[in-house]
Amino acid sequence: MMIISDSEEEFELDTVSMSDERTLLVNNASEADRLEKMERRVQYTSEDDNVIMESESDSKPETRRTPCFVYTLSFFSAIGGFLFGYDTGVVSGAMLLLKDYFNLLSLQEEIIVSVTIGFAFLFALVGGFLNDFFGRKSTTLIASVVFTAGAFVLAFAKNVAMLIIGRSILGIGIGLASMTVPVYIAECAPPHLRGRLVTVNNLFITGGQFVASVLAGAFSYDTRDGWRYMLGLAGIPSVVQFIGFLFLPESPRWLIKKGHNDRAKEVLMRIRGTKDVNKELEEVKFSLIKQEEGTDGSGLNIMRVLNTPTVRRALVVGCGLQLFQQLSGINTVMYYSATIIKMSGIRKQSDAIWLAAGTAFINFIFTIIGVWLVERIGRKKLIMGSLGGVLVSLVVLAIGFQLAAINSPPVTIHEDKNNTNDCSKYNWCESCIENKGCGFCFNNFGKGTVNGSCLHVSSSEDSSHSSYGRCSSSSVVDEDGGLIWAYEYCPTDYSWMAVMGLGLYLMFFAPGMGPMPWTVNSEIYPLWARSTCNSVATATNWISNLLVSMTFLTLTETITKYGTYWLFVGIVILGLLFIGMTMPETKGKKLEAVESLFEEPWCKCDFGRNSRSVDITR
């Protein structure tokens, strides 16, 4: 039972009807004044994560350290992010072994990789309903069980069908976890740490990618069963998360929404480290009642979202962030990381796998910088700076690929005298390697590329050598002796530009555009719309991911590799304009007050320089 009292009157709110409760809280001016006066000025000291609280009636400040339980809660929640990152990171290494073990066709490879994205998209949408109906904790537990089941199926897969089923199951878990975990952390975290703790989820994603790359390198030497260990080990952290979540509480805001006020108060006391949580409890209830005004509780939630201007604007911003995260080219840059490494002169498969682990490590380290910066400079400035750096790095990549194409080595030897295949018609390395059935064979005696020839690959399953000519057997391809077989890349003097562009891209993307779309989406929606809007925004991320993955190769074939990166440059410029004009700053703002930021006109055109920085003092 919640009792509100002042100098003249006392109300027992659970003894009156909902409509009476709304009338009392909304129309009683003295009560609104009382709630206003109850607020305390709060200062956040970022160096030691302390909250200094000062009451209106007492000028003596009270220093309160954030409870360790909040960090424990965030750790077990972010394991979902680790699993997400681990799966995306391990699949590339595992596919190298799976391709040989099951003799996979190109179509089968594409299905095994993309089916996870498709199911993640579908169950990100389903996750909105599950979060509203069962709660954040229960949905995360479901995701943990699904992850474990998917890892088990993959570890013991006997055929391609089992691989596809296992990857589909993992997609269900990824879809549920990717939309639930940021919301759960945001609803439990104190305002001064919310951005940092939600960003930790992305830190775990990049950490999972790094660990996956290391394990892929370690197990790549076991060509028979290494892929089973790579894919099956995902079951261990999912079991740890399941056990940990059994002892974690439900989100206090979800409990309040469902009317479990006593349980919500217990959870708030536990995660705030104090018994003085009545003010926060009342604010959340007051916000919910205000949000229910003018509604009868019927109809689809998404229709209410679309008919509410402030929430509709927030949803456009949230979906826009997720869209530009994918359309800025992160997956395509990672897709070509192996090609870029080969261009730099590293051609052995094991070396390439370990260098891929190095790129994942860069991603992980610079995500830590994002965790450190998010509560210092704010979300908007971090995103704008990150996207600006991504723009520069994409320009470097585009120029590097363009110079490599313009200065492509010539084909000087035609080894197929009878012109029996398409490869014999090419005169330049760049046009030769664009045909997936051809590769470039050449000598390198330390004086550049000489004696180049375009030859047909041995088979669709084995591209390690040509089917005829000097490079017709992998045993005769002697790189130390100067004979080199290049598949899907051309030797170039401009490889340093591509490598630099790759490094710059990861350094700028990881702190901002990597985690911030998830962080911002977890905090810009009111409680009644949070699950629905996050599911729509997460689904936008996954469908954009799928769209880019399905069209990238077609784009590179029609407008060339460098043309595709120039296209991404244009998209990033649009993203900068969109974010600069529509996104407010949410740093330090209480979740219940963020909605008011979208009452103002979108276009401030400040690009982060004078963005509205909000703090929690009144």
C-alpha positions as CSV (number, residue, x, y, z in Angstrom):
1,M,0.0,0.0,0.0
2,M,1.4,3.4,-1.0
3,I,0.5,6.4,1.3
4,I,0.9,10.0,0.2
5,S,0.6,12.6,2.9
6,D,1.1,16.3,3.4
7,S,0.2,18.8,6.0
8,E,-3.6,18.6,5.4
9,E,-4.6,15.3,3.9
10,E,-3.6,11.6,3.5
11,F,-4.5,9.3,0.7
12,E,-4.3,5.5,0.6
13,L,-4.0,5.0,-3.2
14,D,-4.6,1.3,-3.4
15,T,-8.1,1.7,-1.8
16,V,-9.4,3.9,-4.6
17,S,-10.1,3.1,-8.2
18,M,-7.5,3.7,-11.0
19,S,-9.5,6.7,-12.3
20,D,-9.7,8.2,-8.8
21,E,-6.0,7.6,-8.4
22,R,-5.2,9.4,-11.6
23,T,-7.5,12.3,-10.7
24,L,-5.9,12.7,-7.3
25,L,-2.3,12.7,-8.6
26,V,-2.9,14.7,-11.7
27,N,-5.4,17.3,-10.5
28,N,-4.2,17.8,-7.0
29,A,-1.9,20.8,-7.4
30,S,-0.6,20.7,-3.8
31,E,0.5,17.1,-4.3
32,A,2.3,18.0,-7.5
33,D,4.1,20.8,-5.6
34,R,5.0,18.3,-2.9
35,L,6.5,15.9,-5.3
36,E,8.5,18.8,-6.8
37,K,9.8,19.8,-3.4
38,M,10.8,16.2,-2.6
39,E,13.4,16.2,-5.3
40,R,17.0,16.3,-4.3
41,R,19.9,17.9,-6.0
42,V,22.2,15.2,-7.3
43,Q,25.8,15.5,-8.3
44,Y,27.8,12.8,-10.0
45,T,31.5,12.4,-9.5
46,S,32.7,10.3,-12.4
47,E,36.1,9.5,-11.0
48,D,34.8,7.3,-8.2
49,D,31.2,6.6,-9.3
50,N,29.8,8.4,-6.2
51,V,26.5,10.1,-5.9
52,I,26.4,13.2,-3.7
53,M,22.8,13.9,-2.6
54,E,21.7,17.1,-0.9
55,S,18.2,17.5,0.6
56,E,16.2,20.8,0.4
57,S,15.9,20.7,4.2
58,D,19.4,19.7,5.0
59,S,22.4,21.4,3.4
60,K,24.8,18.6,4.6
61,P,25.5,16.4,1.6
62,E,25.2,12.6,1.8
63,T,27.7,10.6,-0.2
64,R,26.5,7.3,-1.5
65,R,28.6,4.7,-3.3
66,T,26.9,2.7,-6.1
67,P,26.2,-0.8,-4.7
68,C,28.3,-3.6,-6.1
69,F,25.1,-5.5,-6.8
70,V,24.4,-3.1,-9.7
71,Y,27.7,-4.1,-11.4
72,T,26.9,-7.8,-10.7
73,L,23.5,-7.4,-12.3
74,S,25.1,-5.6,-15.3
75,F,27.7,-8.3,-15.7
76,F,25.3,-11.2,-15.8
77,S,23.0,-9.3,-18.2
78,A,25.9,-8.4,-20.5
79,I,26.7,-12.1,-20.9
80,G,23.9,-12.0,-23.5
81,G,26.0,-9.4,-25.4
82,F,29.0,-11.7,-25.1
83,L,27.1,-14.6,-26.7
84,F,25.9,-12.3,-29.4
85,G,29.5,-11.2,-30.1
86,Y,30.9,-14.7,-29.8
87,D,28.5,-16.1,-32.4
88,T,29.2,-13.3,-34.9
89,G,32.9,-13.6,-34.3
90,V,33.2,-17.4,-34.4
91,V,31.2,-18.2,-37.5
92,S,33.8,-16.9,-40.0
93,G,36.5,-19.1,-38.5
94,A,34.2,-22.1,-38.2
95,M,33.0,-21.7,-41.8
96,L,36.5,-22.3,-43.1
97,L,36.5,-25.8,-41.5
98,L,32.8,-26.5,-42.1
99,K,33.2,-25.8,-45.8
100,D,35.7,-28.6,-46.1
101,Y,34.1,-31.0,-43.6
102,F,30.6,-30.9,-45.3
103,N,31.7,-29.9,-48.8
104,L,29.4,-26.9,-48.6
105,L,28.1,-25.2,-51.7
106,S,28.1,-21.4,-51.8
107,L,24.4,-21.3,-51.3
108,Q,24.6,-23.5,-48.3
109,E,27.2,-21.2,-46.8
110,E,25.0,-18.2,-47.3
111,I,22.0,-19.9,-45.7
112,I,24.0,-21.1,-42.7
113,V,25.3,-17.5,-42.1
114,S,22.1,-15.5,-42.9
115,V,19.5,-17.8,-41.3
116,T,20.8,-16.5,-37.9
117,I,20.2,-12.9,-38.9
118,G,16.7,-13.7,-40.2
119,F,15.6,-15.4,-37.0
120,A,17.2,-12.6,-34.9
121,F,15.1,-10.1,-36.9
122,L,11.9,-12.0,-36.3
123,F,12.4,-12.7,-32.6
124,A,13.5,-9.1,-31.9
125,L,9.9,-8.3,-32.8
126,V,8.5,-11.2,-30.8
127,G,10.7,-10.0,-27.9
128,G,8.7,-6.9,-27.4
129,F,5.6,-9.0,-26.6
130,L,7.6,-11.3,-24.3
131,N,9.1,-8.4,-22.4
132,D,5.8,-6.8,-21.8
133,F,4.0,-10.0,-20.8
134,F,6.7,-12.1,-19.0
135,G,9.1,-9.4,-18.0
136,R,12.8,-8.7,-18.7
137,K,14.2,-11.4,-16.4
138,S,12.0,-14.2,-17.8
139,T,12.8,-13.2,-21.4
140,T,16.5,-13.3,-20.7
141,L,16.2,-16.7,-19.1
142,I,14.4,-17.9,-22.2
143,A,17.2,-16.5,-24.3
144,S,19.8,-18.3,-22.2
145,V,18.0,-21.7,-22.6
146,V,17.7,-21.1,-26.4
147,F,21.4,-20.2,-26.7
148,T,22.4,-23.4,-24.9
149,A,20.1,-25.6,-27.0
150,G,21.5,-24.0,-30.2
151,A,25.1,-24.5,-29.1
152,F,24.3,-28.2,-28.3
153,V,22.8,-28.8,-31.7
154,L,25.7,-27.2,-33.5
155,A,28.3,-29.1,-31.5
156,F,26.8,-32.5,-32.4
157,A,25.7,-31.6,-35.9
158,K,25.8,-34.6,-38.3
159,N,24.7,-32.9,-41.5
160,V,23.9,-29.5,-43.1
161,A,20.3,-29.6,-42.0
162,M,21.4,-29.8,-38.3
163,L,23.8,-26.9,-38.9
164,I,20.9,-24.8,-40.3
165,I,18.6,-25.7,-37.4
166,G,21.3,-24.9,-34.8
167,R,22.0,-21.6,-36.4
168,S,18.3,-20.8,-36.5
169,I,18.0,-21.6,-32.8
170,L,20.9,-19.3,-32.1
171,G,19.2,-16.5,-34.1
172,I,16.2,-16.8,-31.8
173,G,18.4,-16.3,-28.7
174,I,20.3,-13.4,-30.3
175,G,17.1,-11.6,-31.3
176,L,15.6,-11.9,-27.8
177,A,18.8,-11.0,-25.9
178,S,19.8,-8.1,-28.2
179,M,16.6,-6.2,-27.4
180,T,16.1,-7.2,-23.8
181,V,19.5,-6.8,-22.2
182,P,20.0,-3.0,-22.9
183,V,16.4,-2.3,-21.6
184,Y,16.9,-4.4,-18.4
185,I,20.2,-2.7,-17.6
186,A,18.8,0.8,-18.3
187,E,15.8,0.2,-16.1
188,C,17.9,-1.0,-13.2
189,A,20.9,1.4,-13.4
190,P,21.0,4.7,-11.6
191,P,20.8,7.8,-13.9
192,H,24.5,8.8,-13.5
193,L,25.7,5.3,-14.6
194,R,23.0,4.3,-17.0
195,G,24.9,5.1,-20.2
196,R,28.1,3.5,-19.0
197,L,26.4,0.3,-17.8
198,V,24.4,-0.1,-21.0
199,T,27.6,0.5,-23.0
200,V,29.2,-2.4,-21.1
201,N,26.8,-4.7,-22.9
202,N,28.5,-3.6,-26.2
203,L,31.9,-4.0,-24.5
204,F,30.9,-7.6,-23.9
205,I,29.8,-8.0,-27.6
206,T,33.2,-6.9,-28.8
207,G,34.8,-9.0,-26.1
208,G,32.9,-12.0,-27.3
209,Q,34.1,-11.3,-30.9
210,F,37.7,-11.2,-29.6
211,V,37.5,-14.4,-27.6
212,A,35.8,-16.1,-30.6
213,S,38.7,-15.0,-32.9
214,V,41.3,-16.4,-30.5
215,L,39.4,-19.7,-30.1
216,A,39.0,-19.9,-33.9
217,G,42.7,-19.5,-34.3
218,A,43.4,-22.1,-31.6
219,F,41.0,-24.7,-32.9
220,S,41.8,-24.0,-36.6
221,Y,44.6,-26.6,-36.4
222,D,42.0,-29.3,-35.7
223,T,40.6,-29.5,-39.2
224,R,38.3,-32.4,-38.3
225,D,36.5,-31.4,-35.1
226,G,37.7,-27.9,-34.4
227,W,34.5,-26.3,-35.6
228,R,32.5,-28.4,-33.0
229,Y,34.5,-26.9,-30.2
230,M,34.2,-23.4,-31.6
231,L,30.4,-23.5,-31.9
232,G,29.7,-25.7,-28.9
233,L,31.6,-23.6,-26.4
234,A,28.9,-20.9,-26.6
235,G,26.8,-23.1,-24.3
236,I,29.1,-22.5,-21.4
237,P,28.5,-18.7,-20.9
238,S,24.8,-19.2,-21.6
239,V,24.5,-21.7,-18.8
240,V,26.4,-19.2,-16.5
241,Q,24.0,-16.5,-17.4
242,F,21.0,-18.7,-16.8
243,I,22.2,-19.7,-13.3
244,G,23.1,-16.1,-12.5
245,F,19.7,-14.7,-13.6
246,L,17.9,-17.1,-11.3
247,F,19.2,-15.0,-8.4
248,L,18.7,-11.6,-10.1
249,P,15.5,-9.5,-9.6
250,E,13.0,-8.4,-12.2
251,S,13.2,-4.8,-13.5
252,P,11.6,-2.5,-10.9
253,R,9.9,-0.5,-13.6
254,W,8.3,-3.5,-15.1
255,L,7.1,-4.6,-11.6
256,I,5.6,-1.1,-11.0
257,K,3.9,-1.3,-14.4
258,K,2.3,-4.6,-13.4
259,G,1.2,-3.2,-10.0
260,H,3.8,-5.2,-7.9
261,N,4.8,-2.1,-5.9
262,D,6.1,-3.8,-2.8
263,R,8.4,-6.1,-4.8
264,A,9.5,-3.1,-6.9
265,K,10.4,-1.2,-3.7
266,E,12.5,-4.1,-2.5
267,V,14.4,-4.3,-5.8
268,L,15.0,-0.5,-5.8
269,M,16.4,-0.6,-2.2
270,R,18.7,-3.4,-3.3
271,I,20.1,-1.7,-6.4
272,R,20.2,1.8,-4.9
273,G,21.9,0.7,-1.7
274,T,19.4,2.7,0.5
275,K,15.9,2.4,2.0
276,D,15.1,5.9,0.8
277,V,13.5,5.0,-2.6
278,N,10.0,6.3,-2.0
279,K,10.6,9.4,-4.2
280,E,11.8,7.3,-7.2
281,L,8.9,4.8,-6.7
282,E,6.4,7.6,-6.7
283,E,7.9,9.3,-9.7
284,V,7.7,6.1,-11.8
285,K,4.1,5.6,-10.7
286,F,3.2,9.2,-11.3
287,S,4.8,9.0,-14.8
288,L,2.8,5.8,-15.6
289,I,-0.4,7.5,-14.6
290,K,0.3,10.5,-16.7
291,Q,1.1,8.3,-19.6
292,E,-2.3,6.5,-19.2
293,E,-4.2,9.7,-19.5
294,G,-6.6,9.8,-22.5
295,T,-6.3,6.1,-23.2
296,D,-8.7,3.3,-22.5
297,G,-6.1,0.5,-22.4
298,S,-7.3,-1.1,-25.6
299,G,-5.8,-1.4,-29.0
300,L,-2.3,-2.3,-30.3
301,N,0.6,-0.7,-28.5
302,I,2.3,0.1,-31.8
303,M,-0.7,2.1,-32.9
304,R,-0.5,4.1,-29.7
305,V,3.2,4.7,-30.3
306,L,2.5,6.0,-33.8
307,N,-0.3,8.2,-32.6
308,T,1.8,9.8,-29.8
309,P,4.0,12.6,-31.4
310,T,6.8,12.5,-28.8
311,V,7.1,8.7,-28.8
312,R,6.8,8.6,-32.6
313,R,9.7,11.1,-32.9
314,A,11.8,9.1,-30.4
315,L,11.1,5.9,-32.4
316,V,12.2,7.6,-35.7
317,V,15.5,8.6,-33.9
318,G,16.0,5.2,-32.4
319,C,15.4,3.3,-35.7
320,G,17.5,5.9,-37.6
321,L,20.4,5.2,-35.3
322,Q,20.2,1.5,-35.8
323,L,19.8,2.0,-39.5
324,F,22.8,4.2,-39.9
325,Q,24.9,1.9,-37.7
326,Q,24.5,-0.9,-40.3
327,L,24.5,1.3,-43.4
328,S,27.8,2.9,-42.3
329,G,29.4,-0.3,-43.5
330,I,30.6,-2.1,-40.4
331,N,29.8,-5.5,-41.6
332,T,31.3,-4.9,-45.1
333,V,34.5,-3.5,-43.5
334,M,34.7,-6.7,-41.4
335,Y,33.8,-8.8,-44.4
336,Y,36.8,-7.4,-46.4
337,S,39.2,-7.5,-43.4
338,A,40.6,-10.8,-44.6
339,T,41.1,-9.4,-48.1
340,I,42.8,-6.3,-46.8
341,I,45.1,-8.5,-44.7
342,K,46.0,-10.6,-47.8
343,M,46.6,-7.4,-49.8
344,S,49.2,-6.4,-47.1
345,G,51.2,-9.6,-47.9
346,I,49.8,-12.1,-45.3
347,R,48.5,-15.1,-47.2
348,K,48.7,-18.1,-44.9
349,Q,45.3,-19.0,-43.5
350,S,46.4,-19.5,-39.9
351,D,48.2,-16.1,-40.0
352,A,45.1,-14.4,-41.4
353,I,42.9,-15.9,-38.6
354,W,45.2,-14.6,-35.9
355,L,45.3,-11.2,-37.5
356,A,41.5,-11.2,-37.6
357,A,41.7,-11.7,-33.9
358,G,43.9,-8.6,-33.8
359,T,41.2,-6.5,-35.5
360,A,38.6,-7.9,-33.0
361,F,41.0,-6.8,-30.2
362,I,41.1,-3.3,-31.6
363,N,37.3,-3.2,-31.6
364,F,37.3,-4.4,-28.0
365,I,39.9,-1.9,-26.7
366,F,38.2,1.1,-28.3
367,T,34.8,0.1,-27.0
368,I,36.3,0.5,-23.5
369,I,37.1,4.1,-24.5
370,G,33.4,4.5,-25.3
371,V,32.5,3.2,-21.8
372,W,34.8,5.8,-20.3
373,L,33.5,8.7,-22.5
374,V,29.8,8.2,-22.6
375,E,29.0,9.8,-19.2
376,R,31.7,12.5,-19.7
377,I,30.9,14.0,-23.0
378,G,27.4,12.7,-23.6
379,R,25.8,10.4,-26.2
380,K,25.4,12.9,-29.0
381,K,28.9,14.3,-29.1
382,L,30.3,10.7,-28.9
383,I,28.1,9.6,-31.8
384,M,28.9,12.6,-33.9
385,G,32.6,12.3,-33.3
386,S,32.5,8.6,-34.0
387,L,30.6,9.0,-37.2
388,G,32.9,11.8,-38.4
389,G,35.9,9.5,-37.9
390,V,34.0,6.7,-39.7
391,L,33.5,9.1,-42.6
392,V,37.3,9.8,-42.8
393,S,38.2,6.1,-42.6
394,L,35.7,5.2,-45.4
395,V,37.3,7.8,-47.6
396,V,40.7,6.3,-47.0
397,L,39.4,2.8,-47.7
398,A,37.6,4.0,-50.9
399,I,40.7,5.8,-52.2
400,G,42.9,2.8,-51.3
401,F,40.7,0.3,-53.2
402,Q,40.4,2.8,-56.1
403,L,44.1,3.3,-56.5
404,A,44.6,-0.5,-56.2
405,A,42.1,-1.0,-59.1
406,I,43.6,1.8,-61.3
407,N,47.1,0.4,-60.8
408,S,46.1,-3.3,-61.2
409,P,48.9,-5.6,-62.4
410,P,48.5,-6.7,-66.1
411,V,47.9,-10.2,-67.3
412,T,51.1,-10.8,-69.5
413,I,50.9,-14.6,-69.8
414,H,48.0,-16.5,-71.3
415,E,48.4,-20.1,-70.2
416,D,45.1,-21.3,-71.6
417,K,46.1,-21.4,-75.3
418,N,42.8,-22.8,-76.4
419,N,40.7,-20.1,-74.6
420,T,38.5,-22.8,-73.1
421,N,37.2,-20.7,-70.2
422,D,36.3,-17.2,-69.2
423,C,39.5,-16.5,-67.3
424,S,41.5,-16.3,-70.5
425,K,39.7,-13.2,-71.7
426,Y,40.9,-10.9,-68.9
427,N,43.8,-8.5,-69.3
428,W,44.1,-7.1,-65.8
429,C,44.2,-8.7,-62.3
430,E,41.3,-6.5,-61.0
431,S,38.9,-7.8,-63.7
432,C,40.2,-11.3,-63.3
433,I,39.6,-11.6,-59.5
434,E,36.1,-10.2,-59.8
435,N,35.1,-13.5,-61.4
436,K,34.8,-15.9,-58.5
437,G,36.0,-18.7,-60.8
438,C,39.3,-17.1,-61.5
439,G,42.5,-16.3,-59.7
440,F,45.7,-14.5,-60.4
441,C,49.0,-16.3,-60.6
442,F,52.2,-14.3,-60.6
443,N,55.9,-14.1,-59.7
444,N,57.3,-11.7,-57.2
445,F,61.1,-11.5,-57.0
446,G,61.2,-8.4,-54.9
447,K,60.8,-6.1,-57.9
448,G,57.0,-6.1,-58.1
449,T,54.5,-8.3,-59.9
450,V,55.7,-10.0,-63.1
451,N,54.5,-12.8,-65.3
452,G,50.9,-12.5,-64.3
453,S,48.2,-14.9,-65.6
454,C,44.5,-15.3,-65.0
455,L,43.7,-19.0,-64.3
456,H,40.6,-21.0,-63.5
457,V,40.4,-22.1,-59.8
458,S,40.6,-25.9,-59.1
459,S,37.0,-26.2,-58.1
460,S,34.2,-24.3,-56.3
461,E,35.2,-26.2,-53.1
462,D,38.9,-25.6,-53.4
463,S,40.3,-22.2,-54.3
464,S,43.8,-22.8,-53.0
465,H,45.3,-23.3,-56.5
466,S,44.3,-23.3,-60.2
467,S,43.0,-26.2,-62.3
468,Y,45.9,-25.8,-64.8
469,G,49.1,-23.8,-65.5
470,R,51.9,-22.9,-63.1
471,C,49.7,-22.7,-60.0
472,S,47.8,-25.9,-60.8
473,S,48.9,-27.6,-57.5
474,S,49.2,-26.1,-54.1
475,S,52.5,-28.0,-53.7
476,V,54.1,-26.0,-56.4
477,V,52.9,-22.6,-55.2
478,D,56.1,-21.6,-53.6
479,E,55.7,-18.1,-52.1
480,D,59.3,-18.0,-50.9
481,G,60.5,-18.8,-54.4
482,G,58.3,-16.0,-55.8
483,L,55.3,-17.9,-57.3
484,I,52.1,-16.7,-55.7
485,W,48.5,-17.6,-56.2
486,A,46.1,-14.7,-55.4
487,Y,42.4,-15.4,-55.0
488,E,39.9,-12.6,-54.5
489,Y,42.7,-10.0,-54.2
490,C,45.4,-8.3,-56.3
491,P,48.9,-7.4,-55.2
492,T,49.3,-3.7,-54.8
493,D,51.6,-1.0,-53.5
494,Y,48.6,0.8,-51.9
495,S,47.7,-2.0,-49.4
496,W,48.9,0.3,-46.6
497,M,46.0,2.6,-47.3
498,A,43.4,-0.2,-47.0
499,V,45.1,-1.4,-43.8
500,M,45.1,2.1,-42.3
501,G,41.5,2.7,-43.3
502,L,40.5,-0.6,-41.6
503,G,42.3,0.3,-38.4
504,L,40.9,3.9,-38.3
505,Y,37.4,2.6,-39.0
506,L,37.4,0.2,-36.0
507,M,39.0,2.8,-33.8
508,F,36.3,5.4,-34.5
509,F,33.3,3.0,-34.9
510,A,33.9,1.0,-31.7
511,P,33.5,3.8,-29.0
512,G,30.4,5.5,-30.6
513,M,28.4,4.1,-33.4
514,G,28.9,0.6,-32.1
515,P,27.3,0.9,-28.6
516,M,25.5,4.2,-28.7
517,P,22.4,3.2,-30.8
518,W,21.7,0.5,-28.2
519,T,22.3,2.8,-25.3
520,V,20.1,5.6,-26.6
521,N,17.3,3.2,-27.6
522,S,17.2,1.8,-24.1
523,E,16.5,5.2,-22.5
524,I,14.4,7.4,-24.9
525,Y,11.0,5.7,-24.7
526,P,8.4,5.9,-21.9
527,L,7.8,2.8,-19.9
528,W,4.6,1.8,-21.6
529,A,6.3,1.9,-25.0
530,R,9.8,0.8,-24.1
531,S,9.4,-2.9,-25.0
532,T,7.5,-2.2,-28.3
533,C,9.8,0.5,-29.5
534,N,13.0,-1.4,-28.6
535,S,11.8,-4.4,-30.5
536,V,11.0,-2.3,-33.6
537,A,14.4,-0.5,-33.4
538,T,16.3,-3.8,-32.8
539,A,14.4,-5.4,-35.8
540,T,15.5,-2.4,-37.9
541,N,19.1,-3.2,-37.0
542,W,18.8,-6.8,-38.0
543,I,16.8,-6.2,-41.2
544,S,19.4,-3.5,-42.2
545,N,22.2,-6.0,-41.4
546,L,20.5,-8.6,-43.6
547,L,19.9,-6.1,-46.4
548,V,23.6,-5.0,-46.5
549,S,24.8,-8.6,-46.3
550,M,22.5,-9.7,-49.2
551,T,23.3,-6.7,-51.5
552,F,27.0,-6.1,-50.8
553,L,28.5,-8.6,-53.3
554,T,26.0,-7.4,-55.9
555,L,27.1,-3.8,-55.3
556,T,30.8,-4.6,-55.6
557,E,30.1,-6.3,-58.9
558,T,28.0,-3.5,-60.3
559,I,29.7,-0.4,-59.0
560,T,33.1,-1.9,-57.9
561,K,34.6,-2.3,-54.4
562,Y,35.7,1.3,-54.2
563,G,32.4,2.5,-55.6
564,T,30.6,0.7,-52.8
565,Y,32.7,2.4,-50.2
566,W,32.1,5.8,-51.8
567,L,28.4,4.9,-51.5
568,F,28.9,4.3,-47.8
569,V,30.6,7.7,-47.5
570,G,27.4,9.4,-48.9
571,I,25.2,7.4,-46.5
572,V,27.4,8.4,-43.5
573,I,27.1,12.1,-44.5
574,L,23.3,11.7,-44.4
575,G,23.6,10.0,-41.0
576,L,25.6,13.0,-39.7
577,L,22.8,15.3,-40.9
578,F,20.1,13.2,-39.4
579,I,21.6,12.8,-36.0
580,G,22.7,16.4,-35.8
581,M,19.2,17.6,-36.5
582,T,17.0,15.1,-34.6
583,M,18.8,13.6,-31.6
584,P,18.8,15.3,-28.2
585,E,21.3,14.7,-25.5
586,T,20.1,12.3,-22.8
587,K,23.1,12.3,-20.5
588,G,22.1,12.3,-16.8
589,K,18.4,12.5,-17.5
590,K,16.0,10.3,-15.6
591,L,14.2,7.7,-17.7
592,E,10.8,9.2,-16.7
593,A,11.9,12.7,-18.0
594,V,13.5,11.8,-21.3
595,E,10.2,11.9,-23.2
596,S,10.0,15.6,-22.7
597,L,13.1,16.1,-24.9
598,F,11.1,15.1,-27.9
599,E,8.4,17.7,-27.3
600,E,10.7,20.3,-28.9
601,P,11.3,20.7,-32.7
602,W,13.7,18.3,-34.2
603,C,15.9,20.6,-36.2
604,K,18.3,22.5,-33.9
605,C,21.2,22.0,-36.3
606,D,23.7,22.2,-33.5
607,F,25.7,19.1,-34.4
608,G,26.5,18.5,-30.8
609,R,28.2,21.8,-30.1
610,N,25.4,23.3,-28.1
611,S,23.2,20.2,-27.6
612,R,20.9,20.3,-24.6
613,S,22.8,18.6,-21.8
614,V,20.4,17.5,-19.1
615,D,21.1,16.9,-15.5
616,I,18.9,15.6,-12.7
617,T,18.8,18.7,-10.6
618,R,15.8,21.0,-10.4
